[in-house]
Amino acid sequence: MYDPIHEQIRVKVEFNSHDLKIISFDWQGREHLVDKINLITKARKGRELVWVYYVSNSGGAYKLRYDTESVTWWLEEVTWEENKV
C-alpha cells in the first residue's frame, strides 16, 4: 500500500565527517527506527535546496524530505506491505 503523507516530523541523525546517517524519525506518536537509507537525492524547490531520503525498516519504506532553508524535515510518503498492517 502507498500513502502520500506530507507531515512535518522530527528526525534523529548522526553526523560524521563525510555524511549524515538517519537513525529514526517520530511520526504518529511513535519512533520509527531506520534500518537502511536506500537512496539520497537533491533537488530545488524554487531557490531552496531540498534533500530527499528514501529509507526503510521492517515496517515499510518512507520518503523523507529535508528543506535546507526552513531547516525542517517532512514525511512525504509511506509504502508498506498490506499484510503487515
C-alpha positions as CSV (number, residue, x, y, z in Angstrom):
1,M,0.0,0.0,0.0
2,Y,1.1,3.6,-0.6
3,D,0.0,6.7,1.2
4,P,1.1,10.3,0.4
5,I,1.6,12.0,3.8
6,H,3.3,15.4,3.8
7,E,3.6,15.9,7.6
8,Q,6.4,17.7,9.4
9,I,8.4,15.3,11.5
10,R,11.3,15.2,13.9
11,V,14.4,13.2,12.8
12,K,17.3,11.8,14.8
13,V,20.6,11.8,12.8
14,E,24.2,11.1,13.3
15,F,26.9,13.1,11.5
16,N,30.4,12.0,10.6
17,S,33.0,13.9,8.6
18,H,31.5,12.8,5.2
19,D,27.8,12.3,5.5
20,L,24.6,12.1,7.6
21,K,23.0,8.9,8.9
22,I,19.3,8.9,9.7
23,I,18.7,6.9,12.9
24,S,15.0,7.3,13.4
25,F,12.0,9.7,13.0
26,D,9.0,10.5,15.1
27,W,5.6,10.1,13.4
28,Q,2.1,9.4,14.8
29,G,3.5,9.4,18.4
30,R,6.0,6.7,17.7
31,E,9.7,6.5,17.0
32,H,10.3,4.7,13.7
33,L,13.9,3.3,13.5
34,V,15.6,3.4,10.1
35,D,17.4,0.2,9.1
36,K,18.6,1.4,5.7
37,I,19.0,4.5,3.6
38,N,18.2,3.3,0.1
39,L,18.6,6.5,-2.0
40,I,19.5,10.1,-1.5
41,T,18.7,12.8,-4.0
42,K,18.7,16.6,-4.0
43,A,16.5,19.0,-5.9
44,R,15.5,22.6,-6.0
45,K,12.2,23.9,-4.7
46,G,12.3,27.4,-6.1
47,R,15.7,28.7,-5.0
48,E,15.7,26.4,-1.9
49,L,17.8,23.2,-1.9
50,V,16.0,20.1,-0.6
51,W,17.4,16.7,0.1
52,V,15.2,13.6,-0.3
53,Y,16.0,10.4,1.6
54,Y,14.3,7.1,0.7
55,V,14.6,5.0,3.9
56,S,13.2,1.7,5.1
57,N,12.7,-0.7,8.0
58,S,10.9,-3.9,8.6
59,G,7.6,-1.9,8.7
60,G,7.8,-0.3,5.3
61,A,9.5,2.3,3.1
62,Y,9.5,6.1,3.6
63,K,10.3,9.2,1.7
64,L,11.7,11.9,3.9
65,R,12.5,15.5,2.7
66,Y,14.8,18.0,4.4
67,D,14.3,21.6,3.5
68,T,17.6,23.5,3.9
69,E,16.2,27.0,4.0
70,S,13.5,26.3,6.7
71,V,15.6,23.6,8.4
72,T,12.6,21.3,8.6
73,W,12.0,17.6,7.9
74,W,8.9,16.2,6.2
75,L,7.5,12.7,5.8
76,E,6.3,12.7,2.2
77,E,5.3,9.1,1.5
78,V,4.8,5.8,3.2
79,T,4.8,2.4,1.5
80,W,4.1,-0.9,3.3
81,E,3.0,-4.5,2.6
82,E,-0.7,-4.8,3.2
83,N,-0.4,-8.0,5.3
84,K,1.9,-6.3,7.8
85,V,-0.6,-3.6,8.9
